[in-house]
Amino acid sequence: MTVQVLVNGKPGHEISVFDRGLQYGDGLFETLKIVQGRALFWDRHMDRLERGCERLGLSSLPRNALWQEAEPLVQNLARGVLKLIVTRGEGERGYQPPQQAQGTRIWVVQAAPAYPPTNAQEGVRIRFCETRLGHNPRLAGIKHLNRLEQVLARAEWDDPEIAEGLMLDGQDNVIEGVMSNLFVVSRGHLLTPDLSQCGVAGVIREWVLETVAKLGMVCRECPVSQAMVNTAEELFLTNSLMGIWPVRQLEAHPLAVGPVTRRLQKALEEVYG
Ligand SMILES: Cc1ncc(COP(=O)(O)O)c(C=O)c1O
C-alpha cells in the first residue's frame, strides 16, 4: 500500500529543519492499529497523548478534531498502522521552549507489520539487552520522541528468530521490551514492572491491568528482577500492533504458553472483533 502522510492537515512529506521534534525530540507519538477503518483503543491512545502533552507543556488539537483529520485516511483501510506525531513545532536556536509555539502534527498511514501468526499462537523467542533504561520520573510512562535507548537496544541483534529484547534499568530491574510491555506469572502471581521511573505505559498494558480485574484476577505493578523473569511460569509481551505475544523461550530457557496468557489473548481477540 502507498504510505499516506498529512502535515498540519495537508498532504505532504515536509517539515521545517527547525522543528523541535527533529532538533530535540521535543514531542510525542502514538501508534495505532487500524482494523476495518477503526482505530483500536483510540481513547486510550488519546488519554496517553493528553497526559504527555500536559507533562511536556505541549498543545494539541482536541481528540475529536484529530479524529476528523485521521478518519478519511483510514476509513477504507481493512488493516494498517496509523501513527500520530505531535511536536512543539518550530523554534529559535536553543532548548528554551518558545512562548508562542505553533505545534506540528504529522499523520502517517502505513501497512500493518507482517508479523508471523505463530508469534501470537506459539510464542516468541526473546533475549536480554545490554542497553539500560535511564531513570527519569518526569518522562516515565509517556510516549515521547526520545527513543535512542530503544534504537541502541534494537541494534544489539539481527537474528530474525529473536522477536524482542528485554530492557533493564541501572538497578537491574526488568522494565519492558524494546517495543513492548512485559507481564510475568511468578509463583502463581501475575506481575508487571513498575514504570514510575522509566518505560512506556502501554495502551495494551493498561487494558490488561483493567481486564484482569474484570476477570477476577489480580495483577501487581512492582519491581521485577531478572531472577523472577528467569524462573517465571509464564511471560507475555503486549503492544498495540502485536496484541499479546506469549514468550516460548528467553535466552536458552524454554517456557510453556500458560493459561493466564491464553485467557487474556482470548479477551483481547474479542475486543479486536
Ligand atoms: C518502548 C515501548 N514500550 C511499550 C510499548 C507498548 O505500548 P502500546 O501498548 O501503547 O503499543 C511500546 C509501543 O510501541 C514501546 O515502544
The ligand as a Gaussian input file, in Angstrom:
#p B3LYP/6-31G(d) Opt

LIG

0 1
 C        9.170000       1.280000      24.452000
 C        7.770000       0.783000      24.329000
 N        7.172000       0.221000      25.407000
 C        5.902000      -0.240000      25.336000
 C        5.173000      -0.163000      24.167000
 C        3.756000      -0.698000      24.115000
 O        2.843000       0.357000      24.057000
 P        1.364000       0.214000      23.428000
 O        0.700000      -0.934000      24.155000
 O        0.738000       1.517000      23.717000
 O        1.534000      -0.074000      21.976000
 C        5.744000       0.425000      23.043000
 C        4.991000       0.541000      21.787000
 O        5.473000       0.899000      20.763000
 C        7.072000       0.909000      23.123000
 O        7.665000       1.493000      22.064000

